């Protein structure tokens, strides 16, 4: 999606992409020997399966009809054998058809409750992501695991916040971190498709998508595939520069009060080699404690001097 694209175009493009992925024999149709000009189902075949007129479906896919009922959308979704995630995305695109990019992009601030939870789990790599996958906060272990090459304080400044989608496609260190980078890339784009469908009036989101399309041919190819994928739980093998290879379970927890924000955690099974690797990283990532200092007695009662019979105290030795 770019700044100029509206939702009727996105709705039609999504339907066309889904239609192209369904072969006639998958839905009980018998393909004849004539050469088919398009992959997958034809419009008239899909309209027959969904029980709508061919002319109506054509107008819907071309963006000329913006009032599709939930029942019609469900019939089309059933004919295309859409997943629950794809079905929700279809409804979101239809509901927002015709909306323009008019709202200013709000500056996001991390949900205090998510920050409290983030700070309560110092031994679990975690970060808080905003609507557009900007890093709103991370704990030391989350930074050390996923973005050790970046300034740990950058999420605190809105203009300097890392964007995880941008990092996956444009940052060489992030690309090298994931053993199966193509799978991670597909998941990131699929989730971004869902967000874009739910927020067509977010110009900052549209700008992110447009810039990534221009900067990364791989992103552009995946984006044009119109596949959607909800981020919930996934397992990834990482090649970490400090602790070597490990496998993590990435879980995404959504805030109830701020549903655009998520807490992403990375864990490993107890007593596994990956858990041991994370434990090593914990020691590396935790900020060093300042050295203990002797109390300054210049402004207090001379109890120490009296106890030592006024003997001169030796200066501490820092180790």
ZANU-335044 format. One line per 2 residues: for each residue x, y, z of C-alpha. Coordinates in steps of 0.001 Angstrom, whole numbers, m for minus. Layout:
X Y Z ~ ...
% end
This chain:
0 0 0 ~ 1271 3457 m821
m30 6885 168 ~ m2152 6952 m2974
m3791 3561 m2666 ~ m7296 3385 m1227
m9054 413 269 ~ m11246 m506 m2739
m8021 m1161 m4627 ~ m6627 m3156 m1716
m9841 m5174 m1423 ~ m9813 m6039 m5118
m6119 m6884 m5082 ~ m6583 m9179 m2097
m9523 m10980 m3718 ~ m7630 m11358 m6969
m4562 m12767 m5195 ~ m6678 m15248 m3220
m8563 m16274 m6356 ~ m5278 m16943 m8152
m4178 m19356 m5425 ~ m7195 m21680 m5797
m7123 m24296 m8539 ~ m10485 m25336 m10042
m10064 m28971 m9030 ~ m9554 m27913 m5401
m13146 m26679 m5221 ~ m14787 m29421 m7268
m14700 m27744 m10677 ~ m13551 m29646 m13742
m10995 m27695 m15780 ~ m11424 m28171 m19500
m8691 m28459 m22059 ~ m8777 m24827 m23157
m5853 m22680 m22143 ~ m6612 m20563 m19066
m5389 m17005 m19254 ~ m5263 m16507 m15491
m3975 m18759 m12695 ~ m6534 m20125 m10296
m10232 m19435 m10490 ~ m11898 m17178 m12992
m14206 m14468 m11703 ~ m17311 m16210 m13014
m16241 m19482 m11374 ~ m15786 m17810 m8016
m19095 m15967 m8288 ~ m20817 m19291 m9043
m19276 m20926 m5995 ~ m20154 m17954 m3778
m23693 m17637 m5078 ~ m23396 m14040 m6292
m23852 m12667 m9777 ~ m20723 m12451 m11957
m21349 m8764 m12629 ~ m21622 m7966 m8904
m18427 m9825 m8062 ~ m16609 m8102 m10910
m17684 m4695 m9567 ~ m16551 m5692 m6065
m13117 m6780 m7244 ~ m12762 m3650 m9370
m13627 m1377 m6453 ~ m16910 m201 m7950
m19067 m1673 m5186 ~ m18340 m589 m1630
m21322 m1971 246 ~ m20756 m5716 333
m22768 m7310 3134 ~ m21081 m9540 5729
m23068 m12459 4318 ~ m21706 m11906 804
m18172 m11569 2140 ~ m18547 m14778 4144
m19809 m16594 1048 ~ m16816 m15403 m957
m14465 m16344 1899 ~ m15967 m19845 2038
m15618 m20271 m1727 ~ m11963 m19265 m1504
m11405 m21476 1574 ~ m9920 m18539 3475
m8458 m19043 6925 ~ m9981 m17270 9917
m7213 m14651 9738 ~ m7771 m14097 6010
m11527 m13859 6559 ~ m11098 m11140 9182
m8741 m9287 6864 ~ m11305 m9448 4052
m13981 m7929 6303 ~ m11582 m5215 7494
m10753 m4227 3906 ~ m14432 m4123 2943
m15445 m2088 5990 ~ m12771 526 5383
m13295 799 1612 ~ m13299 4395 517
m11594 5788 3623 ~ m8788 8206 2859
m5527 8927 4628 ~ m6694 11940 6598
m5687 11289 10185 ~ m2333 12568 11427
23 9892 12634 ~ m70 9864 16458
3163 9593 18398 ~ 3039 6293 20246
4046 5871 23854 ~ 4433 2494 25505
1537 1340 27647 ~ 2637 1760 31301
1234 m1661 32150 ~ 3314 m3272 29396
6387 m1378 30603 ~ 5783 m2655 34114
5558 m6205 32815 ~ 8649 m5682 30654
10687 m4525 33637 ~ 9425 m7413 35755
11024 m10041 33524 ~ 14752 m9192 33355
15687 m12800 32505 ~ 13351 m12967 29480
14253 m11136 26246 ~ 11280 m8866 25577
10265 m5698 23779 ~ 7167 m3554 23316
6137 m2880 19712 ~ 3793 m196 18466
1237 m392 15680 ~ 3815 18 12898
6351 m2365 14532 ~ 8354 516 16031
10242 m517 19173 ~ 8687 1510 21983
10786 m172 24677 ~ 12958 m3204 25310
14680 m4708 28294 ~ 18470 m5210 28284
18181 m8878 27320 ~ 15756 m8146 24480
18166 m5565 23110 ~ 21143 m7910 23474
19369 m10765 21696 ~ 17679 m8969 18806
19494 m5679 18234 ~ 22824 m5563 20018
24276 m3487 17182 ~ 21974 m573 18034
22065 2048 20768 ~ 20072 603 23691
18563 4014 24431 ~ 17154 4700 20954
13564 3502 21694 ~ 13220 6343 24205
13398 8961 21423 ~ 10470 8760 18939
12567 9964 16008 ~ 15258 7336 16619
13126 4295 17355 ~ 14105 1130 15491
11439 m397 13291 ~ 11500 m4185 13357
10005 m4596 9886 ~ 12577 m2244 8418
15347 m4052 10279 ~ 14306 m7472 8979
14618 m6293 5377 ~ 17282 m3595 5464
19607 m4343 8397 ~ 22319 m6926 7564
22769 m7905 11216 ~ 19086 m8714 11640
19027 m10697 8416 ~ 22043 m12715 9554
20427 m13337 12957 ~ 17607 m15515 11554
18673 m18910 10209 ~ 15460 m19130 8156
15248 m15494 7139 ~ 12667 m16022 4353
10225 m17509 6863 ~ 10704 m14574 9222
10265 m12146 6339 ~ 6982 m13777 5286
5666 m13606 8845 ~ 6561 m9933 9185
4913 m8967 5898 ~ 1836 m11085 6594
1328 m9353 9930 ~ 1907 m5925 8378
m805 m6722 5809 ~ m3275 m7276 8641
m2326 m4004 10305 ~ m2580 m2064 7055
m6035 m3485 6419 ~ m7223 m2419 9855
m5656 1057 9665 ~ m5987 2416 6119
m6024 5997 7417 ~ m2540 5875 9006
m210 7891 6749 ~ 2910 6891 8688
2087 3245 8119 ~ 1495 3867 4418
4804 5737 4228 ~ 6641 2820 5873
5180 372 3368 ~ 5954 2637 437
9564 3193 1479 ~ 10143 m522 2056
8652 m1341 m1340 ~ 11139 1027 m2951
14136 m58 m858 ~ 13657 m3846 m845
12589 m5881 m3900 ~ 12062 m8842 m1565
9598 m6859 514 ~ 7821 m5671 m2636
7416 m9219 m3913 ~ 6020 m10474 m620
3767 m7447 m240 ~ 2259 m7953 m3678
1420 m11539 m2736 ~ m1313 m10259 m376
m824 m13070 2123 ~ m1831 m12331 5700
m504 m13946 8859 ~ m1200 m13143 12492
1802 m13086 14796 ~ 1059 m15218 17845
3590 m17967 18591 ~ 6508 m18988 16385
9797 m20844 16758 ~ 12930 m19363 15239
16510 m20571 15059 ~ 18974 m17755 15610
22660 m17335 14761 ~ 23721 m14967 17531
27180 m13380 17293 ~ 27892 m13808 21033
26154 m17000 22157 ~ 26003 m18967 18920
23041 m20961 17660 ~ 19851 m21222 19680
16134 m21782 19114 ~ 13626 m19418 20675
9870 m19398 21064 ~ 8563 m15960 20166
5192 m15069 21674 ~ 3169 m11926 21063
883 m10637 23808 ~ m1525 m7820 22985
m2482 m5030 25370 ~ m6191 m4843 26147
m6212 m1103 26807 ~ m3839 m338 23917
m4610 m3053 21331 ~ m2165 m1575 18815
718 m2412 21162 ~ 2199 m5828 21795
4694 m7343 24188 ~ 6975 m9754 22336
8867 m12315 24415 ~ 11568 m14807 23449
11922 m17932 25566 ~ 13468 m21395 25437
12541 m24700 27125 ~ 13877 m25070 30652
17282 m26783 30900 ~ 17703 m26773 27113
20942 m25677 25397 ~ 19079 m22600 24160
18044 m21707 27713 ~ 21680 m22032 28779
22696 m19708 25950 ~ 20123 m17139 27075
21451 m17408 30632 ~ 24928 m16574 29361
23538 m13617 27455 ~ 21792 m12437 30626
25148 m11902 32308 ~ 26455 m10036 29286
23374 m7856 28886 ~ 22752 m6742 32456
24176 m3284 33181 ~ 27190 m3381 35463
26555 m2495 39078 ~ 28467 581 40244
31265 m237 42722 ~ 30312 66 46373
31611 3187 48051 ~ 32562 3762 51657
30321 6233 53468 ~ 31405 9845 53524
31893 10682 57214 ~ 32972 14255 56826
29518 15493 57819 ~ 28574 12853 60370
29500 11925 63891 ~ 33122 10671 64145
32114 7142 65167 ~ 34477 5410 62749
37438 7624 63668 ~ 36771 7097 67377
36492 3331 66873 ~ 39813 3266 65083
41415 5462 67699 ~ 41848 8141 65066
43915 5773 62936 ~ 43884 6766 59262
41595 4599 57138 ~ 43175 2976 54110
41673 3976 50796 ~ 39508 1281 49181
40996 m885 46474 ~ 38642 m1151 43405
38733 m4541 41746
% end
